[in-house]
Amino acid sequence: MTIDPVSLPARSAIPGHHRGSSDATIAIPLIEFRCEESSGFRAERILQIKRTQITFKRPEAFSACELFMQNLLPDLVGKDGLISLIIGGRPEALDDLCLHWFLGHHLKERTANQAIFLLEEKSIHIYVPYFLLSYGKSIQVIEPQSLKEKLVAVASELMEYYQL
């Protein structure tokens, strides 16, 4: 195996990584196998690195960030059971939301005051409420109703936790 250290992204370059998280460092080196494909590995899973005379030419179009996101985000093309998430709000907030590393991948339609995302129901109830909380009153969930209820539950839990 040969690793091209130039392709190792900085920790802050990894989408969705926040300072202070306890996540393990993820390195996305270019690795040459017999099949000559690129792949990503968690750094602690690489047991040994040896320098060899074998060279590996980095593909021009290679992006460590794109490889990471392709492996992280599901391909939903033709998948059944997807739910529309409709969010209204201030255009600036919606712009930011549409650029979000996770939600942007699921964007179906964007108008001046509304964004429509297509997601799995599980994602809507497990991940999305926590993505949306930081937007406060600048956005409003229009549907599904179940997400509105989940946001109320999460906000209530936070309020209870922080009350003196």
NORJO-V374861 format. One record per residue. N is the residue number from 1. RES is the residue in one letter. SS is DSSP state (@ for helix, = for strand, . for the rest). PSI is psi in degrees with one decimal (none if undefined). OMEGA is omega as a letter, one per 20 degrees, with the letter a starting at -180 (999 if undefined). Layout:
BEGIN
N;RES;SS;PSI;OMEGA, N;RES;SS;PSI;OMEGA
END
This chain:
BEGIN
1;M;.;138.3;r, 2;T;.;134.2;r, 3;I;=;132.9;r, 4;D;=;103.3;a, 5;P;@;-19.4;r, 6;V;@;-27.0;a, 7;S;@;-2.4;r, 8;L;.;118.2;a, 9;P;.;153.1;r, 10;A;.;151.4;a, 11;R;@;-38.5;a, 12;S;@;-12.2;a, 13;A;@;-6.8;a, 14;I;.;119.3;a, 15;P;.;138.2;r, 16;G;.;-4.0;r, 17;H;.;131.7;a, 18;H;.;142.8;r, 19;R;.;143.0;r, 20;G;.;-1.3;r, 21;S;.;155.9;a, 22;S;.;9.0;r, 23;D;.;146.6;r, 24;A;.;151.7;r, 25;T;.;136.4;r, 26;I;=;122.7;r, 27;A;=;142.4;r, 28;I;.;76.8;r, 29;P;.;159.2;r, 30;L;=;124.5;a, 31;I;=;130.9;a, 32;E;.;118.9;r, 33;F;.;-179.3;r, 34;R;.;-30.6;a, 35;C;.;-3.3;r, 36;E;.;41.3;r, 37;E;.;156.9;r, 38;S;.;146.9;a, 39;S;.;162.8;r, 40;G;.;147.9;r, 41;F;=;147.7;r, 42;R;=;137.4;a, 43;A;@;-38.1;a, 44;E;@;-10.4;r, 45;R;@;-9.3;r, 46;I;.;111.9;a, 47;L;.;-32.1;a, 48;Q;.;140.7;r, 49;I;.;126.2;r, 50;K;.;137.6;r, 51;R;.;131.9;r, 52;T;.;174.6;r, 53;Q;.;-11.4;a, 54;I;.;132.6;r, 55;T;.;154.7;a, 56;F;.;121.8;r, 57;K;.;119.8;r, 58;R;.;126.6;r, 59;P;.;139.4;a, 60;E;.;-38.7;a, 61;A;.;4.6;a, 62;F;.;134.0;r, 63;S;.;118.0;r, 64;A;@;-38.8;r, 65;C;@;-45.8;r, 66;E;@;-40.7;r, 67;L;@;-44.3;r, 68;F;@;-46.1;a, 69;M;@;-37.3;r, 70;Q;@;-37.3;a, 71;N;@;-25.3;a, 72;L;@;-42.0;a, 73;L;.;137.5;a, 74;P;.;151.5;r, 75;D;.;113.1;a, 76;L;.;5.1;a, 77;V;.;123.0;r, 78;G;.;6.5;a, 79;K;.;137.2;r, 80;D;.;160.5;r, 81;G;.;19.3;r, 82;L;=;146.6;a, 83;I;=;140.9;r, 84;S;=;131.4;r, 85;L;=;114.7;a, 86;I;=;123.9;a, 87;I;=;131.2;r, 88;G;=;167.4;r, 89;G;=;-169.6;r, 90;R;.;138.8;a, 91;P;@;-39.3;a, 92;E;@;-40.7;r, 93;A;@;-40.7;r, 94;L;@;-37.5;r, 95;D;@;-46.9;a, 96;D;@;-43.4;r, 97;L;@;-39.7;a, 98;C;@;-19.1;r, 99;L;.;-4.3;r, 100;H;.;139.1;a, 101;W;.;-32.5;a, 102;F;.;-53.5;a, 103;L;@;-36.1;r, 104;G;@;-32.0;r, 105;H;@;-25.2;a, 106;H;@;7.4;a, 107;L;=;128.1;r, 108;K;=;-43.4;a, 109;E;=;144.0;r, 110;R;=;127.4;r, 111;T;=;-177.8;a, 112;A;.;-40.0;a, 113;N;.;17.9;a, 114;Q;=;147.5;r, 115;A;=;138.3;r, 116;I;=;125.3;r, 117;F;=;151.3;r, 118;L;=;113.9;a, 119;L;=;165.0;r, 120;E;=;145.8;a, 121;E;@;-39.6;r, 122;K;@;-45.4;a, 123;S;@;-39.5;a, 124;I;@;-37.7;a, 125;H;@;-21.9;a, 126;I;@;-46.4;a, 127;Y;@;-44.7;a, 128;V;@;-40.8;a, 129;P;@;-38.2;a, 130;Y;@;-29.5;r, 131;F;@;-38.0;a, 132;L;@;-25.9;a, 133;L;@;-38.8;a, 134;S;.;-13.7;r, 135;Y;.;-10.7;r, 136;G;@;-131.5;a, 137;K;@;2.6;a, 138;S;@;-13.2;r, 139;I;=;163.8;r, 140;Q;=;127.8;r, 141;V;=;124.2;r, 142;I;=;-45.1;r, 143;E;=;153.5;j, 144;P;.;156.3;r, 145;Q;@;-35.6;a, 146;S;@;-31.8;r, 147;L;@;-38.3;r, 148;K;@;-44.9;r, 149;E;@;-39.2;r, 150;K;@;-40.2;r, 151;L;@;-41.0;r, 152;V;@;-43.7;a, 153;A;@;-45.1;a, 154;V;@;-45.1;r, 155;A;@;-38.3;r, 156;S;@;-41.4;r, 157;E;@;-41.3;r, 158;L;@;-42.6;r, 159;M;@;-44.8;r, 160;E;@;-40.8;a, 161;Y;@;-41.3;a, 162;Y;@;-3.6;r, 163;Q;.;142.6;r, 164;L;.;none;999
END
